[in-house]
Amino acid sequence: MKDDIKYEKLSQSIKSEINKYYNKEKKKNSGLTIEDAMFRWFDNVFDKWIAKTYLKGRLKDKRKYFRLDIEIPVRITKTLIESSKEEAAALDLVGTIQNISRGGLYFKSKNHIEISSIIMIKIDLSSADRKLNDVEALAMVIRSDKLHKNEFGIGLMFSSIYDKNKENLDLFIFRNVAHHMPLYQK
């Protein structure tokens, strides 16, 4: 992941915040590099900073993670725990993500999925960024809204997303927000 994001290519506002974080953390760890500080800042500060700086008064609730609005494909590859027997049809269900964060996602689907179902998903990040691979994650359904006659909005909270999958998701969100930063400014 470190090779994929270059500090020099980030927006000035993000660089400024990373520099503040770097200078503060450098006092505790003299061997800290600006690149290491950049990734620590992303893991520990980014979501709160985005909400405070760019989404003032526009958040409907107090979410832990910043949500990136984007349309990319998602596929349910396995239903591990079903809330009802009718969910066997969920296997290989395809939908379109409407927004995504480091904690979960919301997608549109033609099928209803019961709240509290545990599913395995595959997110097609390569459809938006050719340099990234798909992300596989275990997720729990925490929301299921009927939007239209044959369309549902499904909210997922990631239960398990590890290693390279987590790095790919973090990189995808970081790249997109850093690249589209002017869209979030007032």
Kinemage of the C-alpha trace (Angstrom):
@kinemage 1
@onewidth
@group {chain A} dominant
@subgroup {mainchain}
@vectorlist {calphas} color= white
{ca met a 1} P 0.000 0.000 0.000
{ca lys a 2} L 2.828 2.427 0.807
{ca asp a 3} L 4.090 2.326 -2.769
{ca asp a 4} L 0.664 3.179 -4.180
{ca ile a 5} L 0.130 6.583 -2.517
{ca lys a 6} L 2.748 9.281 -2.815
{ca tyr a 7} L 2.750 12.034 -0.218
{ca glu a 8} L 3.686 14.635 -2.851
{ca lys a 9} L 0.519 13.931 -4.852
{ca leu a 10} L -1.925 14.589 -1.999
{ca ser a 11} L -3.997 17.760 -1.761
{ca gln a 12} L -2.499 20.648 0.211
{ca ser a 13} L -5.117 20.409 2.964
{ca ile a 14} L -4.364 16.723 3.567
{ca lys a 15} L -0.596 17.350 3.479
{ca ser a 16} L -1.012 20.098 6.056
{ca glu a 17} L -2.903 17.792 8.418
{ca ile a 18} L -0.411 14.975 7.940
{ca asn a 19} L 2.460 17.392 8.662
{ca lys a 20} L 0.803 18.483 11.923
{ca tyr a 21} L 0.323 14.836 12.871
{ca tyr a 22} L 3.892 13.965 11.823
{ca asn a 23} L 5.435 16.771 13.887
{ca lys a 24} L 3.429 15.755 16.953
{ca glu a 25} L 4.185 12.029 16.600
{ca lys a 26} L 7.862 12.564 15.689
{ca lys a 27} L 8.455 13.769 19.265
{ca lys a 28} L 7.346 10.328 20.501
{ca asn a 29} L 9.108 8.321 17.772
{ca ser a 30} L 12.221 9.881 16.267
{ca gly a 31} L 12.430 7.183 13.557
{ca leu a 32} L 8.997 8.013 12.135
{ca thr a 33} L 8.979 8.871 8.422
{ca ile a 34} L 6.478 11.178 6.728
{ca glu a 35} L 5.155 8.177 4.794
{ca asp a 36} L 4.579 6.185 7.991
{ca ala a 37} L 2.885 9.219 9.533
{ca met a 38} L 0.655 9.514 6.470
{ca phe a 39} L -0.671 5.979 6.907
{ca arg a 40} L -1.030 6.312 10.679
{ca trp a 41} L -2.949 9.567 10.161
{ca phe a 42} L -5.236 7.802 7.712
{ca asp a 43} L -5.878 4.955 10.186
{ca asn a 44} L -6.329 7.114 13.279
{ca val a 45} L -7.454 10.621 12.282
{ca phe a 46} L -8.760 10.743 8.687
{ca asp a 47} L -12.446 9.923 9.243
{ca lys a 48} L -12.901 12.417 12.088
{ca trp a 49} L -10.990 15.111 10.174
{ca ile a 50} L -13.129 14.682 7.036
{ca ala a 51} L -16.346 14.920 9.059
{ca lys a 52} L -15.169 17.938 11.031
{ca thr a 53} L -13.589 19.825 8.133
{ca tyr a 54} L -15.755 19.125 5.108
{ca leu a 55} L -19.051 17.729 6.259
{ca lys a 56} L -19.987 20.307 8.910
{ca gly a 57} L -23.716 20.263 9.489
{ca arg a 58} L -24.265 17.781 6.667
{ca leu a 59} L -24.011 14.567 8.671
{ca lys a 60} L -27.336 12.970 9.510
{ca asp a 61} L -25.810 10.952 12.332
{ca lys a 62} L -22.525 10.434 14.107
{ca arg a 63} L -20.875 7.712 12.054
{ca lys a 64} L -17.475 6.404 12.928
{ca tyr a 65} L -16.251 6.389 9.332
{ca phe a 66} L -16.490 8.800 6.430
{ca arg a 67} L -18.679 7.438 3.614
{ca leu a 68} L -17.556 7.778 0.022
{ca asp a 69} L -20.399 8.039 -2.506
{ca ile a 70} L -19.506 5.841 -5.471
{ca glu a 71} L -21.197 3.268 -7.688
{ca ile a 72} L -19.303 0.000 -8.002
{ca pro a 73} L -20.439 -3.633 -8.247
{ca val a 74} L -20.723 -5.943 -5.253
{ca arg a 75} L -21.508 -9.657 -5.240
{ca ile a 76} L -22.685 -11.839 -2.394
{ca thr a 77} L -20.708 -15.041 -2.692
{ca lys a 78} L -21.945 -16.867 0.400
{ca thr a 79} L -24.717 -16.622 2.956
{ca leu a 80} L -23.227 -17.954 6.188
{ca ile a 81} L -26.022 -17.231 8.648
{ca glu a 82} L -29.494 -16.623 7.337
{ca ser a 83} L -32.223 -14.860 9.244
{ca ser a 84} L -34.820 -16.761 7.235
{ca lys a 85} L -34.900 -19.807 4.972
{ca glu a 86} L -35.843 -17.633 1.996
{ca glu a 87} L -32.319 -16.304 1.721
{ca ala a 88} L -30.791 -19.251 -0.089
{ca ala a 89} L -31.396 -17.223 -3.272
{ca ala a 90} L -28.914 -14.619 -2.024
{ca leu a 91} L -25.958 -16.679 -3.236
{ca asp a 92} L -24.297 -14.942 -6.188
{ca leu a 93} L -26.590 -11.957 -5.812
{ca val a 94} L -25.183 -8.912 -7.586
{ca gly a 95} L -25.836 -5.313 -6.574
{ca thr a 96} L -24.467 -1.806 -6.953
{ca ile a 97} L -22.745 -0.075 -4.053
{ca gln a 98} L -24.020 3.452 -3.434
{ca asn a 99} L -21.553 4.388 -0.700
{ca ile a 100} L -18.719 2.723 1.133
{ca ser a 101} L -16.607 3.344 4.211
{ca arg a 102} L -13.959 1.502 6.144
{ca gly a 103} L -16.748 0.136 8.347
{ca gly a 104} L -19.321 -0.990 5.813
{ca leu a 105} L -21.322 -0.158 2.713
{ca tyr a 106} L -24.809 0.455 1.345
{ca phe a 107} L -25.897 -1.145 -1.923
{ca lys a 108} L -28.976 -1.486 -4.109
{ca ser a 109} L -30.252 -4.931 -4.982
{ca lys a 110} L -33.250 -6.608 -6.581
{ca asn a 111} L -33.385 -9.035 -3.646
{ca his a 112} L -34.320 -8.463 -0.031
{ca ile a 113} L -31.898 -9.742 2.610
{ca glu a 114} L -33.004 -10.092 6.222
{ca ile a 115} L -31.418 -7.916 8.878
{ca ser a 116} L -28.780 -9.774 10.946
{ca ser a 117} L -27.865 -12.140 8.096
{ca ile a 118} L -24.119 -12.806 7.855
{ca ile a 119} L -22.828 -12.830 4.281
{ca met a 120} L -19.544 -13.034 2.389
{ca ile a 121} L -19.184 -10.316 -0.254
{ca lys a 122} L -16.788 -9.477 -3.052
{ca ile a 123} L -16.371 -5.788 -3.954
{ca asp a 124} L -15.195 -5.066 -7.496
{ca leu a 125} L -12.731 -2.204 -6.840
{ca ser a 126} L -11.078 -2.786 -10.209
{ca ser a 127} L -14.165 -1.344 -11.927
{ca ala a 128} L -13.178 2.062 -10.511
{ca asp a 129} L -9.409 1.633 -10.074
{ca arg a 130} L -7.619 -0.862 -12.331
{ca lys a 131} L -4.628 -1.019 -9.998
{ca leu a 132} L -6.672 -2.583 -7.189
{ca asn a 133} L -7.946 -6.117 -6.725
{ca asp a 134} L -11.348 -7.197 -5.495
{ca val a 135} L -11.998 -7.034 -1.774
{ca glu a 136} L -13.584 -9.937 0.048
{ca ala a 137} L -15.240 -9.344 3.395
{ca leu a 138} L -17.565 -10.942 5.875
{ca ala a 139} L -20.437 -8.601 6.686
{ca met a 140} L -23.651 -8.407 8.675
{ca val a 141} L -26.838 -6.910 7.231
{ca ile a 142} L -27.835 -4.013 9.483
{ca arg a 143} L -30.373 -2.329 7.210
{ca ser a 144} L -32.800 -3.448 4.528
{ca asp a 145} L -35.082 -0.835 2.945
{ca lys a 146} L -37.649 -1.354 0.207
{ca leu a 147} L -36.869 1.420 -2.286
{ca his a 148} L -39.164 0.482 -5.182
{ca lys a 149} L -41.227 -2.504 -6.299
{ca asn a 150} L -38.183 -4.661 -7.120
{ca glu a 151} L -35.358 -2.713 -5.473
{ca phe a 152} L -33.962 -2.809 -1.965
{ca gly a 153} L -31.288 -0.807 -0.173
{ca ile a 154} L -29.045 -3.052 1.916
{ca gly a 155} L -26.716 -1.690 4.598
{ca leu a 156} L -23.778 -3.854 5.635
{ca met a 157} L -21.341 -3.590 8.513
{ca phe a 158} L -18.028 -5.346 7.918
{ca ser a 159} L -17.471 -8.120 10.450
{ca ser a 160} L -14.114 -9.307 9.126
{ca ile a 161} L -11.873 -7.765 6.517
{ca tyr a 162} L -8.176 -8.574 6.786
{ca asp a 163} L -4.729 -8.060 5.401
{ca lys a 164} L -4.522 -7.229 1.694
{ca asn a 165} L -8.329 -6.834 1.452
{ca lys a 166} L -8.296 -4.163 4.171
{ca glu a 167} L -5.305 -2.464 2.568
{ca asn a 168} L -7.061 -2.406 -0.823
{ca leu a 169} L -10.229 -0.912 0.687
{ca asp a 170} L -8.268 1.708 2.651
{ca leu a 171} L -6.215 2.583 -0.405
{ca phe a 172} L -9.345 2.869 -2.562
{ca ile a 173} L -11.053 5.248 -0.120
{ca phe a 174} L -7.902 7.281 0.511
{ca arg a 175} L -7.138 7.688 -3.195
{ca asn a 176} L -10.692 8.697 -4.065
{ca val a 177} L -11.051 11.213 -1.263
{ca ala a 178} L -7.590 12.690 -1.860
{ca his a 179} L -8.319 12.966 -5.583
{ca his a 180} L -11.825 14.395 -5.181
{ca met a 181} L -11.134 16.633 -2.172
{ca pro a 182} L -12.427 19.828 -3.862
{ca leu a 183} L -15.868 18.179 -4.167
{ca tyr a 184} L -16.128 18.026 -0.382
{ca gln a 185} L -15.143 21.640 0.196
{ca lys a 186} L -17.833 24.282 0.573
